[in-house]
Amino acid sequence: MNIIAWIVLGLIAGAIAKAIYPGHQGGGILGTILLGIIGAFIGGSLGIFFTTGTLALTAPTLSITGIIVAVIGALIAVFLWNLLNRSAV
């Protein structure tokens, strides 16, 4: 059940991040989910790091705070993806 929650959180976070981030991002719904899940892990890991001082690979819970952290992480993931994608072309 945890994996389904991460997919739902990734979809929500990825969609919000793509709506907030300026410019056009390709990838469709699967790219949105994937970047959202990666962003959830980035945001969750950074949240744990800043609160406890230890680095742990984790995703936030499906809550308002978790969605906010996941969206911040997804924005970072979209930024990094665009940075890597732009340099490859």
HELIX and SHEET records of a PDB file:
HELIX    1   1 ASN A    2  ILE A   20  1                                  19    
HELIX    2   2 GLY A   28  THR A   52  1                                  25    
HELIX    3   3 ILE A   64  ALA A   88  1                                  25    
END                                                                             
